[in-house]
Amino acid sequence: MRRQEYLRPLFDERPDRVGRDRLEILTALIGGPSFDPVYRPDIIEIPRGHAIYRWECVVASCERTRTGGSDLCSEHQRQWTFDSERGVGRAAFVAAAQGLERHVGAEAAICRICPERPAAHSDLRLCQRHLSRWVALKNEGDDSDSFAVWVSGEGPCPGYGPCSAVVCADLADSPLGLCSWHGSRYRRDGRPGNAAMPHSWWQRYEKFGKTVPIEYGDQAAFRRWCAAVPAHPWPGQINLRGLRPLVRAEIQWGLFVHTRRARPSRWDLGWIRSLVTTCRTLEVNSLVDFEFGTGGSAGFTGAIAKEILHELRLVYFTPQEAKDAGFLETEHFGVLFPHRMSHLDLTGIPQRWLRELTWDYLAGLLRSPRCPRSAGPIDGLRRAAVELGAFLEVEAPGSGHDPAVLREEHAQRFVADQRHREREGLPSLAVKRPDGTESIVTTTTRSVVFNAVRKLMRDALDTGAAEALGLAREFITVFPPAGATTGRTARRPFPDEVARALADEANLAGLAATYDVNDNGARDIWETAVTTGRRIGEVIKVRWDCIGRYGGLAMFWHDQTKVGNYDVAIRIPERLYTILTERQRKTLDRFTARYGYRPTGAQRAGLALFPTVYRSQDGTVSLTHQWFYSRFRPWVDAMDLGHYVPHQARHTLATSLLRHGATLTHIRRYLGQVSDRMAEHYVHLTSSDLENVLQHVWVAGPGTAQPGELLAGETTPLTRQQAQALAIDLSRRSTPAEGGFCTFQPVVDGGACPWNLDCHNCDKFVLSGADLLYWRRKREQWQLLAEGAPDDATADYLHRYFEPTARAIDGLEKALAGLGLLDDALALDLRKPQDYFHRVWSTAFRAADLADTGSDETDEYSDTCTADGDDPEQDAA
């Protein structure tokens, strides 16, 4: 959509009032008490050290201006180029560089004798006439100490008036009527109009107080040059002279509002001057008429104009006028989504009734307490309305512009068309990607469209808008919900080969060197996410002081905003601590290089560890998800691994934690998830993996003093006294037994059982979570025996005999339920002999082959296993 279409005149019937009315609006705003008076004059003077429009060199105490979009003046830029070739860092250079005094031009001072003439010498502050007299006097041998006496005896000379250049506020330094800078510019431009002073003009005219006549070859050409020539770029100055009144007011308003933004982009004064010069040269009436790219305007000039136009839309249009024009401004409702502009274009919806229905629904959503946190729902509803409108324009009578003629069959054909496009992978009727290519209808986009259209139409039915439009009820009720197809399948962990590739040192170096040439931290973000299992957003947005040592342990502090946990700490390995410490140093050096000073302790705490230079004036704004993904995706694609996303690292870590004995409760707490069900979404394991996990949950057996007491798998660490009292090695030093594990170390090491394998009455026998079904069926058997007892005494005896075992089973169920594993344990089948002797049972060796195996190889194998620290007998089992 063209800019002129949504910035059309406010009054179509009186187009002559457009400029006048808009100028009146801006004039009233600029004259208001909340407007910064710095931006009111035609020549705006930006003070030194301005937070948004800083123009001086970043080196401390340097009074010179920046050059060429750099943060350094021309002299310091030259020195930095020289030092950087010798390996000097920018931060070290800025900290060590000495400030330079500002060059004062002739027009910046007035002659100390002639108040109407500019000084031609900045130190002596004398105009050209008195400077010549003083030089001549010096050449005659007068003492320089007589300068003050000589000045007091000199009389002022009349001035030549202001400079003839329309934009210039300086005094002319000759009868030609041009200041020194514009006089030089006039000669460089080839002297348009051939304006010239007569020969020996001072001797013939000015000496006698006569007016010096100016000779012209073409006076009109000279005047045109004076009207078009740009202003002298004085430090900190934005000259708006020569602009049309409306465009001048628009630029003033844009400069002011830009400073009120929470995250203003960078506008160098040179870029702003370029925009002003282009508007002056093209005689632009309003920025609405400004054609980007014309007049040689650069890309950054167009970006400034676009942002000012965005601010002008909020001023020129009321919400109702925006609705009539076919767009919506979220800031009209006090809403601005992260990393998004306020403007929402709805002109892609062909039917006016559907466009206004969509506008009303979005406006109600933005006003309501259920206003979304991101722009996703807003974009989804706009897409749905565009899809429906494009279909009705092709298929409905009268292109769908009359809602009263729409019937059930039209809605049914739209639903069928969307499903057909989804099934065949066809492009959308109207929606385009940001690069202009066709958007393919997928299950996700079709689901978004169905849900959004259904919400839109049902809301119209509830509010009475459908009745007012004459929209049939059967047309509305046909639109279906998206259904179960909108459910997201849990992402898989990284396969082993992919995990190795993404953690390979050479590949990580390539990520930093090729896809993050400015070393903004792409590799550090990825390594932190992989090591800690944090969400990418949680890593990107950490503050500078996110690490520290507490009790000698390296800790990582972050915010888990998705679940409302703030300032959460987890332990990290030393290698990651070293990486983040180095990143802290780089961030401070970049801050010093950009702002010219080292941040204080309080300021460091607010800095982002991974700061962006875009729309950030103080180093507190972090990089975005889009920035990281734009580096990660091409890195993965270059390795030809397939389609993988960073979030799969979180699934990989969750699955690894589960396989190493962590419970769902542990995983949920460590990864910062809202429930065990969400933790289940992240873990991916087979039945054998689940059994390994359940085997880590131990309770005391029926032969112990406290049957059912939890021995391992607690949600809180055991105390030293508890660990000594248990006297059980929990590092998997056990051997399978019927219904549990034997922890008697001589038996574990391969010795004979001194109690004739009476495991269930042994205090060294423990129950694990993997044996719950076995013991439940044992309990059922004893209950059946007790029920079939011939008398009550026998039944009571059986109940008392089985009571320790029942207590152990109850303790095991309670422990599993507290850890969120009870349902998983009940889903396992009984333990089979194959589980104990898996290697033998699954190996297709014949007995004769095994018998023929040489004893030398067996001895060698035993020696090797023993040297490796493994138990040969256990391996054979």
C-alpha positions in Angstrom: 0.0 0.0 0.0 1.3 3.4 -0.9 2.1 5.9 1.8 -0.2 8.5 0.2 -3.2 6.2 0.5 -3.2 6.0 4.3 -2.0 9.6 4.7 -4.7 10.9 2.5 -6.3 14.3 3.1 -8.4 14.7 6.2 -11.1 16.4 4.3 -11.8 15.0 0.8 -14.3 17.7 0.0 -11.8 20.5 0.9 -8.3 19.4 -0.1 -7.0 23.0 0.2 -7.5 22.7 3.9 -5.2 19.8 4.4 -1.9 21.6 4.8 -3.4 24.4 6.7 -5.2 22.2 9.2 -2.2 19.9 9.7 0.1 22.9 10.2 -2.4 24.3 12.8 -2.3 21.0 14.7 1.5 20.8 14.8 1.8 24.5 15.6 -0.5 24.0 18.6 1.5 20.9 19.7 4.9 22.6 19.3 3.7 25.6 21.2 2.5 23.5 24.1 4.2 23.3 27.5 5.3 19.7 27.1 7.2 20.4 23.9 11.0 20.8 24.4 11.8 24.4 23.6 15.2 23.3 22.1 13.4 22.2 18.9 11.2 25.3 18.4 13.6 27.7 16.6 14.4 27.5 12.9 18.0 26.9 13.8 18.1 24.2 16.4 21.1 24.1 18.7 21.7 20.6 20.2 23.6 21.0 23.5 26.8 19.0 24.1 26.3 15.6 25.7 22.7 15.2 24.5 21.4 11.7 25.3 19.8 11.1 21.8 21.5 13.5 19.4 25.1 13.4 20.7 27.4 15.0 18.2 30.7 15.5 19.9 33.7 13.1 19.8 33.4 10.2 22.2 36.9 10.8 23.6 36.7 12.5 27.0 37.1 16.3 26.9 37.3 16.4 23.1 35.3 19.4 21.8 35.4 18.4 18.2 32.5 16.9 16.2 32.1 13.4 15.0 32.8 12.6 11.4 31.4 10.3 8.8 28.9 8.5 11.0 31.7 7.6 13.4 31.8 8.3 17.1 35.3 9.9 16.7 36.3 13.3 15.3 38.5 13.3 12.2 41.8 13.6 14.1 41.0 10.8 16.6 39.7 8.7 13.7 43.0 9.1 12.0 44.9 8.2 15.2 42.6 5.2 15.8 43.2 3.9 12.3 46.9 4.1 12.9 46.8 2.4 16.4 44.4 -0.3 15.4 46.8 -1.6 12.8 49.2 -2.2 15.7 46.8 -4.2 17.7 45.5 -1.5 20.1 41.9 -2.1 21.2 39.3 0.5 20.7 38.4 0.7 24.4 42.1 1.2 25.3 42.5 3.8 22.6 39.4 5.8 23.7 40.5 5.6 27.4 44.1 6.8 26.6 43.3 9.5 23.9 43.6 13.1 24.8 40.8 15.6 24.1 41.2 18.2 21.5 40.0 21.8 21.5 37.3 22.9 19.0 38.2 24.7 15.9 36.4 28.1 15.9 35.5 29.3 12.4 35.4 33.0 11.3 31.6 33.2 11.4 31.4 31.9 14.9 32.8 35.2 16.3 32.2 38.9 15.8 35.0 41.5 15.3 35.9 43.0 18.6 35.9 46.4 16.9 33.1 46.1 14.3 29.9 44.6 15.8 28.4 44.3 12.3 31.3 42.3 10.8 32.4 38.7 11.3 35.9 38.0 12.6 38.4 36.8 10.0 40.9 35.6 12.7 39.6 33.5 15.6 42.4 34.3 18.0 42.6 38.1 17.4 38.9 38.4 16.7 39.4 41.0 14.0 37.4 41.4 10.8 39.3 41.3 7.5 39.6 45.1 7.4 41.1 45.5 10.9 43.2 42.4 10.5 44.8 43.9 7.4 45.5 47.1 9.3 47.0 45.3 12.2 49.2 43.2 10.0 50.4 46.2 8.2 51.2 47.9 11.5 53.2 44.9 12.7 55.2 44.9 9.5 56.2 48.4 10.2 57.9 47.2 13.4 55.4 48.3 16.1 55.6 46.3 19.4 52.9 43.6 19.8 52.3 44.8 23.4 50.5 47.9 21.9 47.6 45.7 20.5 45.2 46.8 23.2 46.2 50.4 22.7 45.7 50.1 19.0 42.3 48.4 19.4 41.1 51.2 21.6 42.0 53.8 19.0 40.2 52.0 16.1 36.7 52.9 15.0 34.1 50.4 13.8 33.3 49.9 10.1 29.7 49.4 8.8 28.8 45.8 8.1 27.6 44.2 4.9 24.4 42.8 6.3 23.4 39.1 6.7 24.6 36.5 4.2 22.5 36.4 1.1 22.1 32.6 1.3 18.6 32.0 2.5 19.5 29.4 5.1 22.5 31.2 6.5 22.3 33.1 9.8 25.9 34.5 9.6 27.1 37.9 8.6 28.4 38.7 5.1 32.2 39.4 5.0 32.2 41.3 1.7 30.0 43.6 -0.4 29.0 40.5 -2.4 26.7 39.6 0.5 28.1 36.2 1.3 29.7 34.9 4.4 33.1 33.3 4.2 31.8 29.7 4.0 29.2 30.5 1.3 31.7 32.7 -0.5 34.0 29.6 -0.9 31.0 27.4 -1.8 30.0 30.0 -4.5 33.4 29.7 -6.1 33.4 25.9 -5.9 30.0 25.8 -7.6 31.3 27.7 -10.6 30.0 31.2 -9.7 26.3 30.8 -10.9 25.1 34.2 -12.3 28.7 35.5 -12.3 28.2 37.9 -9.4 31.4 39.9 -8.9 32.6 43.1 -7.2 34.4 45.8 -9.3 38.2 45.9 -9.4 39.8 47.8 -6.5 36.4 48.1 -4.8 37.8 49.1 -1.5 40.0 51.9 -2.8 37.3 53.2 -5.2 34.2 52.8 -3.1 34.4 51.6 0.5 37.3 53.9 1.5 35.1 56.8 0.7 32.0 55.4 2.3 30.3 54.7 -1.0 28.1 51.6 -1.7 30.0 49.0 -3.7 28.1 48.1 -6.8 27.8 44.3 -7.7 28.0 43.2 -11.3 25.9 40.2 -12.5 26.0 38.1 -15.5 22.6 36.6 -14.6 21.2 38.0 -11.3 18.3 35.6 -11.3 20.6 32.6 -11.4 22.6 34.0 -8.5 19.4 34.4 -6.5 18.4 30.9 -7.3 21.7 29.7 -6.1 21.3 31.7 -2.9 17.9 30.1 -2.3 19.1 26.5 -2.9 22.6 26.4 -1.4 22.7 24.3 1.9 23.6 25.7 5.3 27.0 25.6 6.8 27.0 22.4 9.1 27.9 24.0 12.3 28.6 21.6 15.3 25.4 20.7 17.0 23.2 22.7 14.7 20.2 21.7 12.5 19.2 24.6 10.2 15.6 24.5 9.1 15.6 27.8 7.3 14.3 27.7 3.7 11.8 24.8 4.4 8.1 25.1 3.7 6.2 25.8 6.9 4.5 22.4 7.2 7.5 20.2 6.5 9.5 22.3 9.0 6.9 21.7 11.7 6.8 18.0 10.9 10.6 17.7 11.3 10.5 19.6 14.5 7.8 17.4 15.9 9.6 14.3 14.7 12.9 15.3 16.4 11.1 15.9 19.7 9.0 12.8 19.7 12.0 10.7 18.8 13.6 11.6 22.1 10.5 10.4 23.9 10.9 6.9 22.7 12.0 4.2 25.1 14.3 2.8 22.4 15.1 5.5 19.9 17.2 4.5 16.9 20.3 6.4 16.1 19.9 9.7 14.2 23.2 11.4 13.4 23.0 15.1 12.9 24.5 14.6 9.4 21.7 12.3 8.4 19.1 14.8 9.7 20.8 17.6 7.8 20.7 15.5 4.6 16.9 15.0 5.0 16.5 18.8 5.5 18.6 19.6 2.5 16.7 17.2 0.3 13.4 18.6 1.4 14.7 22.1 0.8 16.1 21.3 -2.6 12.9 19.5 -3.8 10.7 22.2 -2.2 8.7 19.5 -0.4 5.5 20.7 1.2 5.1 17.8 3.6 6.9 14.6 4.3 3.8 12.9 3.1 4.9 14.0 -0.4 8.5 13.0 0.1 9.6 10.3 -2.3 12.2 8.1 -0.8 15.3 7.9 -3.0 14.7 11.0 -4.9 17.2 13.9 -4.9 20.0 11.5 -4.0 18.7 10.9 -0.5 20.4 8.1 1.3 18.8 5.1 2.9 19.3 6.4 6.5 17.5 9.6 5.4 14.5 7.6 4.2 14.5 5.7 7.5 14.3 9.0 9.4 11.4 10.2 7.2 9.5 7.0 7.7 9.7 7.1 11.4 8.6 10.8 11.4 5.7 9.8 9.2 4.7 7.1 11.7 4.6 9.7 14.4 2.6 12.0 12.2 -0.1 9.4 11.6 -0.8 9.4 15.3 -1.2 13.2 15.2 -3.1 13.6 11.9 -5.6 10.8 12.4 -8.1 10.1 15.1 -9.0 6.4 15.6 -12.2 6.9 13.6 -10.3 8.6 10.7 -7.8 5.8 10.8 -10.7 3.3 10.5 -12.1 5.2 7.5 -8.6 5.2 5.9 -8.2 1.4 6.4 -5.5 1.1 9.0 -5.2 0.8 12.8 -2.7 2.4 15.1 -2.2 0.3 18.3 -0.8 3.4 20.1 -4.2 5.0 19.8 -5.1 2.4 22.4 -2.0 2.8 24.5 -0.5 -0.5 23.2 2.9 -1.0 21.5 4.0 -4.6 21.0 7.7 -5.5 21.4 9.8 -5.0 18.3 6.8 -3.8 16.3 5.6 -0.4 15.0 2.1 0.8 15.9 0.8 0.7 12.3 -1.5 -2.2 11.2 -2.5 -2.1 7.5 -6.0 -3.4 6.8 -6.4 -2.3 3.2 -5.6 -5.8 2.0 -9.2 -6.7 3.0 -11.2 -5.8 -0.1 -14.7 -5.5 1.4 -15.3 -2.4 3.5 -17.8 -4.2 5.8 -15.3 -6.9 6.6 -12.4 -4.5 7.0 -14.5 -2.4 9.5 -15.7 -5.5 11.3 -12.0 -6.6 11.7 -11.1 -3.1 12.9 -13.8 -3.1 15.5 -12.8 -6.5 16.8 -9.2 -5.6 17.0 -10.0 -2.3 18.7 -12.1 -4.1 21.3 -9.3 -6.6 21.9 -6.8 -3.8 22.4 -9.1 -2.1 24.9 -10.0 -5.2 26.8 -8.2 -6.7 29.8 -7.3 -9.7 27.6 -5.2 -7.7 25.3 -2.5 -10.0 24.0 1.2 -9.6 25.1 2.5 -10.0 21.5 1.3 -9.2 18.0 0.8 -12.8 17.1 -3.0 -12.9 17.6 -3.4 -9.5 15.9 -1.4 -10.7 12.8 -3.4 -14.0 12.8 -6.7 -12.2 12.7 -5.6 -9.8 10.0 -4.4 -12.8 7.9 -7.7 -14.6 8.4 -9.7 -11.5 7.3 -7.4 -11.0 4.2 -7.8 -14.7 3.2 -11.6 -14.6 3.6 -11.9 -11.2 1.8 -9.8 -12.5 -1.1 -11.9 -15.6 -1.4 -15.2 -13.7 -1.3 -13.9 -11.3 -3.9 -13.5 -14.2 -6.4 -16.3 -16.5 -5.4 -19.2 -14.5 -3.8 -21.8 -12.5 -5.8 -20.8 -8.9 -6.2 -17.3 -9.7 -5.0 -18.7 -10.1 -1.5 -19.2 -6.3 -1.0 -22.8 -6.9 0.1 -22.9 -9.1 3.2 -26.6 -9.6 2.9 -26.1 -12.0 -0.1 -23.6 -14.3 1.6 -25.0 -17.7 2.4 -23.9 -21.0 4.0 -22.5 -22.4 0.8 -20.0 -19.5 0.5 -18.6 -20.2 3.9 -18.5 -23.9 3.1 -16.6 -23.3 -0.1 -14.1 -21.1 1.8 -13.4 -23.8 4.4 -13.0 -26.4 1.6 -10.7 -24.2 -0.3 -8.4 -23.6 2.7 -8.3 -27.4 3.4 -7.5 -28.1 -0.3 -4.6 -25.6 -0.3 -3.3 -27.1 2.9 -3.4 -30.6 1.6 -1.8 -29.8 -1.8 0.7 -27.2 -0.5 -0.8 -24.4 -2.6 -0.1 -20.7 -2.1 -2.4 -18.3 -0.3 -4.9 -16.2 -2.3 -3.6 -12.9 -1.0 -1.0 -13.2 1.8 2.7 -12.7 0.9 5.9 -13.2 2.8 8.0 -10.2 3.8 10.2 -10.8 0.7 7.2 -10.7 -1.6 7.0 -14.4 -2.4 3.8 -16.4 -2.1 2.9 -17.7 1.4 2.1 -21.4 1.3 -1.0 -22.6 3.2 0.2 -25.0 5.9 -1.6 -26.8 8.8 -0.5 -24.0 11.1 -1.7 -21.1 8.9 -4.9 -22.9 8.1 -5.6 -23.5 11.8 -4.8 -19.8 12.5 -7.3 -18.7 9.8 -10.1 -21.0 11.0 -9.8 -20.0 14.6 -9.5 -16.3 13.8 -12.4 -16.2 11.4 -14.6 -18.1 13.8 -13.8 -15.7 16.6 -14.4 -12.7 14.4 -17.8 -14.0 13.1 -19.0 -15.2 16.5 -18.1 -11.8 18.0 -20.1 -10.1 15.3 -23.0 -12.4 16.2 -22.7 -11.6 19.9 -22.4 -7.8 19.6 -25.2 -7.5 17.0 -22.9 -6.3 14.3 -23.9 -9.2 12.1 -27.6 -8.3 12.3 -26.8 -4.6 11.5 -24.9 -5.7 8.4 -27.5 -8.2 7.4 -25.1 -11.1 7.6 -26.9 -14.4 7.7 -26.5 -16.6 10.8 -26.0 -19.7 8.8 -23.0 -18.0 7.1 -21.4 -17.4 10.5 -22.0 -20.8 12.1 -20.4 -22.8 9.3 -16.9 -21.7 10.1 -15.3 -24.5 12.1 -12.6 -24.4 14.9 -9.1 -25.5 14.0 -9.5 -28.8 15.7 -6.8 -31.1 17.1 -4.5 -30.3 14.2 -3.3 -27.2 15.9 -1.6 -29.2 18.6 2.2 -29.0 18.6 4.3 -32.1 18.5 7.0 -32.1 21.1 10.4 -31.4 19.6 12.9 -34.2 19.5 16.3 -34.1 21.2 19.3 -33.7 19.0 20.6 -37.0 17.6 24.0 -37.9 18.7 25.7 -36.9 15.5 23.9 -33.5 15.4 24.8 -32.9 19.1 28.4 -33.6 18.4 28.4 -31.3 15.3 26.8 -28.4 17.2 29.3 -28.7 20.1 32.4 -29.3 17.9 35.1 -26.7 18.6 35.8 -26.1 15.0 32.1 -25.6 14.2 31.7 -23.2 17.1 34.7 -21.2 15.9 33.0 -21.0 12.5 29.8 -19.7 14.1 31.7 -16.8 15.7 34.0 -16.1 12.8 31.6 -16.4 9.9 28.2 -15.5 11.2 29.1 -13.1 14.0 31.9 -11.1 12.6 31.4 -8.3 15.1 31.7 -10.8 18.0 28.4 -9.8 19.6 28.1 -13.1 21.4 26.3 -15.7 19.2 28.7 -18.5 20.2 28.5 -17.6 23.9 24.7 -17.5 23.8 24.6 -20.9 22.2 27.1 -22.5 24.5 25.3 -21.1 27.5 21.9 -22.4 26.3 23.4 -25.9 25.6 25.2 -26.1 28.9 22.4 -24.8 31.1 19.3 -25.8 29.2 17.9 -22.3 29.5 15.6 -20.8 26.9 17.3 -18.7 24.3 15.4 -15.6 25.4 16.5 -16.2 29.0 20.1 -16.3 27.9 20.0 -13.3 25.6 18.4 -11.0 28.2 20.7 -11.7 31.1 22.3 -8.7 32.8 26.0 -8.0 33.0 26.3 -9.2 36.6 24.6 -12.6 35.8 27.4 -14.7 37.2 29.2 -14.9 40.6 30.7 -17.2 43.1 28.8 -18.1 46.2 30.6 -20.4 48.7 33.2 -21.0 46.0 30.5 -22.3 43.6 30.0 -20.7 40.1 26.4 -19.6 39.8 24.4 -18.2 36.9 21.5 -15.8 37.6 18.7 -15.2 35.1 15.0 -14.5 34.8 12.5 -17.2 33.9 9.9 -14.8 32.8 7.7 -17.4 31.1 6.8 -19.0 34.5 7.2 -15.8 36.6 10.5 -16.8 38.3 12.9 -13.9 38.6 16.5 -13.7 39.6 16.9 -17.5 39.7 20.3 -19.1 40.2 21.7 -22.4 39.0 25.2 -23.9 39.2 27.3 -23.9 36.1 30.6 -25.6 35.2 33.9 -23.7 35.4 34.3 -23.7 31.6 31.0 -21.8 31.1 31.9 -19.4 34.0 35.2 -18.6 32.2 33.3 -17.9 28.9 30.8 -15.6 30.5 33.6 -13.8 32.4 35.3 -13.0 29.1 32.1 -11.8 27.7 31.7 -9.4 30.6 35.1 -8.0 29.8 34.2 -7.5 26.1 30.9 -5.8 27.0 32.7 -3.3 29.3 35.3 -2.6 26.6 32.6 -2.0 24.0 30.8 0.3 26.4 33.9 2.3 26.9 34.7 2.5 23.2 31.2 3.7 22.4 30.5 6.1 25.3 34.0 7.2 26.2 34.0 6.2 29.9 34.0 3.1 32.2 30.5 2.5 33.7 30.2 2.7 37.5 29.2 -0.3 39.7 25.5 0.7 39.8 25.5 1.3 36.0 27.2 -2.1 35.3 24.4 -3.9 37.1 21.9 -2.5 34.6 23.9 -3.3 31.5 22.9 -6.2 29.2 25.6 -8.9 28.9 24.7 -9.2 25.2 23.8 -5.5 24.3 22.6 -4.4 20.9 23.7 -1.2 19.2 20.3 -0.8 17.5 17.9 1.5 19.3 20.0 1.5 22.4 21.5 4.6 23.9 22.9 3.3 27.2 23.8 -0.4 26.7 20.8 -1.7 28.6 19.0 -3.2 25.7 19.8 -6.8 24.8 20.0 -8.5 21.4 16.8 -10.0 20.0 15.7 -13.6 19.2 15.7 -12.6 15.5 19.3 -11.5 15.7 20.4 -14.9 17.1 18.3 -17.0 14.8 19.6 -15.1 11.8 23.0 -16.4 12.7 22.1 -19.8 14.0 20.0 -21.0 11.0 22.6 -20.4 8.2 25.3 -21.9 10.5 23.3 -25.1 10.8 22.3 -25.1 7.1 26.0 -24.8 6.1 26.8 -28.0 8.0 24.0 -29.8 6.1 22.6 -31.4 9.3 18.9 -31.0 8.5 16.3 -28.8 10.1 17.1 -28.2 13.8 16.2 -25.3 16.1 18.0 -24.1 19.2 15.1 -25.0 21.5 15.9 -28.7 20.9 19.0 -28.3 23.1 16.5 -27.9 26.0 14.8 -31.2 25.1 18.2 -32.9 24.8 19.2 -31.8 28.3 15.9 -32.8 29.8 16.1 -36.3 28.3 19.7 -36.6 29.5 18.8 -35.6 33.0 16.1 -38.2 33.1 18.3 -40.9 31.9 20.8 -40.1 34.6 18.3 -40.4 37.4 16.7 -37.0 37.7 12.9 -37.2 38.4 10.3 -35.1 36.6 10.1 -32.9 39.6 13.9 -32.2 39.5 13.7 -31.5 35.7 10.7 -29.2 36.1 12.4 -27.2 38.8 15.8 -27.0 37.0 14.4 -26.0 33.6 11.8 -23.6 35.1 8.6 -25.3 33.9 5.1 -24.7 35.2 4.1 -28.4 35.8 5.2 -32.0 35.5 3.1 -32.3 32.4 5.2 -29.6 30.8 8.3 -31.5 31.9 6.9 -34.6 30.2 6.6 -32.6 27.0 10.4 -32.1 27.1 11.6 -35.6 28.0 11.9 -38.3 25.3 12.6 -41.8 26.5 11.9 -45.5 25.8 10.4 -48.0 28.3 13.9 -49.1 29.2 15.0 -45.5 29.9 11.9 -45.1 32.2 12.8 -48.3 34.0 16.4 -47.0 34.6 14.9 -43.8 36.1 12.5 -45.8 38.3 15.4 -47.9 39.5 16.9 -44.8 41.1 13.9 -44.6 43.5 14.7 -46.9 46.4 12.7 -47.6 49.6 13.6 -49.9 52.5 12.5 -53.5 52.1 10.1 -55.4 54.4 13.0 -56.9 56.3 14.3 -53.5 57.6 13.4 -51.7 60.8 11.5 -49.0 58.8 9.9 -50.7 55.7 9.0 -48.2 53.0 11.5 -45.5 54.1 12.7 -43.5 51.1 16.4 -44.2 50.6 17.1 -42.5 47.2 15.4 -40.2 44.8 14.4 -37.5 47.4 13.5 -34.1 46.1 15.9 -32.5 48.7 19.5 -33.6 49.4 20.2 -36.0 52.3 22.0 -34.6 55.3 25.3 -35.9 56.3 23.8 -37.7 59.4 21.1 -39.3 57.2 23.7 -40.5 54.7 25.8 -42.1 57.4 22.8 -43.8 59.0 21.7 -45.3 55.7 25.2 -46.8 55.1 24.2 -47.6 51.6 26.3 -46.9 48.5 23.8 -45.2 46.1 26.2 -45.2 43.1 24.5 -48.1 41.5 26.6 -50.7 43.5 23.8 -53.2 43.7 22.7 -56.4 42.0 19.2 -57.4 40.8 17.2 -59.6 43.0 13.6 -60.9 42.9 11.4 -57.8 43.3 14.2 -55.4 44.0 17.9 -54.9 44.5 20.5 -56.4 46.9 22.8 -53.9 48.4 25.0 -56.3 50.5 28.4 -55.5 49.0 29.9 -59.1 49.2 27.0 -60.3 47.1 27.3 -57.3 44.8 31.0 -58.1 44.3 30.1 -61.7 43.3 30.1 -63.6 46.6 27.6 -66.1 47.8 24.6 -64.9 49.9 25.1 -66.0 53.6 21.3 -66.0 54.1 20.5 -68.4 51.3 18.9 -65.8 49.1 16.2 -65.0 51.7 15.9 -61.5 50.1 12.5 -60.4 51.3 13.4 -60.9 55.0 16.9 -59.3 54.6 17.6 -55.7 55.7 20.0 -55.3 52.8 17.1 -55.7 50.3 15.5 -52.6 48.8 12.5 -52.0 46.6 12.8 -49.8 43.5 10.2 -47.9 41.5 10.6 -50.4 38.7 9.3 -53.2 40.9 6.0 -51.6 42.0 3.8 -53.9 39.8 5.5 -57.0 41.2 4.8 -56.0 44.7 1.2 -54.9 44.0 0.5 -58.3 42.6 2.2 -59.9 45.7 -0.2 -57.9 47.9 -3.2 -59.0 45.9 -2.0 -62.7 46.3 -1.8 -62.3 50.1 -5.1 -60.5 50.3 -6.7 -63.4 48.4 -5.0 -65.9 50.8 -6.3 -64.0 53.8 -9.8 -63.8 52.4 -9.8 -67.6 51.8 -8.5 -68.4 55.3 -10.6 -71.0 57.2 -11.0 -68.7 60.3 -10.3 -65.2 61.5 -7.2 -66.1 63.5 -5.5 -67.4 60.3 -6.5 -64.3 58.4 -5.2 -62.1 61.1 -1.9 -64.0 61.1 -1.5 -63.6 57.3 -2.2 -59.9 57.6 0.4 -59.5 60.4 2.9 -61.5 58.4 2.5 -59.4 55.3 2.3 -56.1 57.2 6.0 -55.1 56.8 5.8 -55.8 53.1 2.6 -53.7 52.9 4.3 -50.8 54.6 7.2 -51.0 52.2 4.7 -51.0 49.2 2.8 -48.0 50.6 6.1 -46.2 51.1 7.2 -46.9 47.6 3.8 -45.7 46.1 4.0 -42.5 48.3 7.5 -41.8 47.1 6.7 -42.4 43.4 3.6 -40.2 43.7 5.6 -37.4 45.3 8.1 -37.5 42.5 5.4 -37.6 39.7 6.4 -41.1 38.6 3.5 -43.3 40.0 1.6 -43.5 36.7 4.8 -44.3 34.8 5.7 -47.1 37.3 2.2 -48.6 37.0 2.6 -48.6 33.2 5.6 -50.9 33.3 5.1 -54.7 32.9 6.6 -57.2 35.4 10.3 -57.6 35.4 11.4 -60.5 33.2 14.5 -62.7 33.3 15.5 -61.1 30.0 15.9 -57.8 31.9 18.6 -59.3 34.1 20.4 -61.4 31.4 19.7 -59.1 28.5 23.2 -59.5 26.9 23.0 -63.3 26.8 19.3 -63.6 25.8 19.7 -61.1 23.0 22.9 -62.6 21.5 22.4 -65.3 18.9 25.4 -67.5 19.9 25.1 -71.3 20.0 26.3 -73.1 23.0 28.9 -75.0 21.0 30.3 -71.7 19.8 30.6 -70.4 23.3 32.2 -73.6 24.5 34.9 -73.4 21.7 35.9 -69.9 22.7 39.6 -69.9 23.6 40.6 -69.5 27.2 43.3 -67.0 26.2 40.7 -64.6 24.8 38.6 -65.0 27.9 41.5 -64.3 30.2 42.5 -61.3 28.0 39.0 -60.0 28.1 38.8 -60.4 31.9 42.1 -58.6 32.4 40.9 -55.8 30.2 37.6 -55.4 32.0 39.3 -55.5 35.4 41.8 -52.8 34.2 38.9 -50.7 33.1 37.3 -50.9 36.5 34.3 -53.1 35.5 33.3 -56.3 37.0 33.6 -59.2 34.5 31.1 -61.3 36.4 28.5 -58.6 36.2 29.2 -58.1 32.5 28.7 -61.8 31.9 25.5 -61.7 33.8 
